[in-house]
Amino acid sequence: MAILRSTFISLSQNQPLRRFSEASAAGRRVSSRFVAGLEIEEVLRATAELNRHGIAATLDSLGENVHTPEEAQHSAAIYHQLLDAIDERSLDSNVSVKLTQMGMDLSPGLAEQIVGGLVEHAARVGTFLRVDMEGSAYTQATLDLVCRLHQQFPGRVGVVIQAYLRRSADDVRMLLQEGVRIRLCKGAYQEPASLAFPDKAEVDANYVRLTEMLLTSSVYHGIATHDPRMIAAAEKIVQDRSLPREGFEFQMLYGVRRDLQRSLLQQGYRMRVYVPFGREWYPYFMRRLAERPANVLFLAKNFFRS
Ligand code: FDA
């Protein structure tokens, strides 16, 4: 399992395979399992459909590690369009961005300026921006940037904590003191054992411990997982502590465990689905295969279907 996971994570960084896959019709067909479409209009339709079922969304315009400031500005322009559309169509949605898509590798100052403009726009239209968490090289800079923007726009920007990182309990304590909204996930990148728990059981134990810290704080957080055991642990904390079910939200990825999404909604929990779209789907898609190699069977069947 661990070998398959690291193989897919390495493949997610393979540029020739990426170019080939993103350009091929078969690749696009297969990616539609986890990606809502190539164009803005498609993701807005998917969002309206989720909303009709009582599910909120967070929209992700796919892309990461841009190479020029122009590419970063172009990525930001798509998010400005999304925020306008969310407002005009009264969609129950916010947005999720990656700092490396906003120029973090070129200039942290540029990324902060661009993301600051997006948070300001999100605040103006009454919604929220989540900064996704990428590999550990970006963790500290991401937390620092989000805390600075949170001071300017309280409650309008949040961050992601990865339970596989050894540092995460300390980061959660710091963020709770600042009142920053957190999305808790397990973590999707390849990290060394010095920084991340190598053992799934340890990651899961940390996830439960961090869930308890989040749910018993007074800030509105997102518990992002498809793991029934993590969900049961969160439900138990809610029950044992008599916490309100609407005091937080569960979050899942587009196309994953729709059955579980529906059943949590029926039990009165809030659900938000992360909806990615766009032409640069390859790295995101390969990380999803890394999480569940059984998905490769699905991919193989569809790849060869005409
Ligand atoms: P785990 O991987 O242990 O899977 C438990 C069970 O869930 C599996 O047995 C299977 O049943 C189901 N499952 C999980 N993944 C599946 C898949 N792809 N297809 C089908 N079934 C699947 N990571 C990160 O590093 N930075 C980030 O910013 C984010 N953001 C984010 C947002 C949201 C809304 C979610 C749900 C997840 C993320 N992630 C993320 C990804 C996260 O770190 C993690 O890799 C995946 O959620 C998989 O972990 P699970 O908690 O689902 O459990």
Residues whose N, C-alpha, C, O or C-beta is under 5 A from the ligand:
A	BS01	FDA	D132 M133 V160 C185 K186 G187 A188 Y189 A224 T225 H226 D227 Q251 M252 L253 V256 Y274 R288 E291 R292
